[in-house]
Amino acid sequence: MSRFIKKDGMHRSLEGWPLVFTVLTTVAILVGGLVQIVPLMLAGDAETRIDTVEPFTPLELAGRDLYIAEGCVGCHSQAVRPFRHELERYGEYQKAGETVYERPFLWGSKRTGPDLARVGGKYPHLWHVRHMEDPTSTSPGSIMPPYPWMLEKDANLDVLPRKLRALRSLGTPYTDDEVENAVQIAQQQAEEIAREIEQQGGPANLESKQIVALVAYLQRLGTDIDQAPETAEQEHDAGSAMEEPTAEARD
Ligand code: HEC
């Protein structure tokens, strides 16, 4: 062996023994993996929890499912990174504890459109209704596709009790009452939002429609921590001409 080492170095000679090399490589990878994974498992998630972060309401969950089904995540991230330019544009960067109830997570990896992690409360409900029906009506020149059927199709609320139960089995703290009455709770919130849309001058009777669930979800995003983006009002991307939020948006 020492002859090998002198000639080509230890690494070279190890490579000459495929089986030994494979075993040693595997051991090295396992050790590296354990060093990373074991502390995370031991620590649990106590450190990342944020007291003010609550599970989604049933209606917001229904909206979230639409967001997934329509593939919004393909164009929108939900992760504000801790960089100056992102903080100025989107607001406070995202903490791990903010997404503890996200199953599956929707951080995304592509931003054809802006990040949505802090979009909640940025615009009035009606803005979202108009934007989804025809993005260019609120954002001239927008390349976002329209989703007009969301104003016509009914949201599927029947699955909610089962959905809440499944999430609860994975650790989301829904109460028995919330699971059993998920549909009624969702309908109540939908009626409230539909009323507000009408008050803002939008179409009436949207309470059963998909758009209301989606609006509930979008308006929730990023609002669980009390650090709304102060600069959001000035936000203006050079490429997209987005309408300034009105006073109602900040309510
Ligand atoms: C093909 C890419 C694409 C897809 C798919 C897409 N968007 Fe967008 N979205 C954009 C672009 C580009 C903008 C910026 C221009 C605008 O406001 O329309 C935008 C803007 C937005 C805004 C306004 C954000 C802000 O801070 O002003 C919201 C809210 C939004 N999208 C929601 C959605 C939802 C919900 C879906 C799925 C139903 C979706 N988008 C699907 C490209 C996309």
Residues whose N, C-alpha, C, O or C-beta is under 5 A from the ligand:
A	BS01	HEC	E70 G71 C72 C75 T112 G113 P114 D115 V119 P135 S139 S142 I143 M144 P145 S240 M242
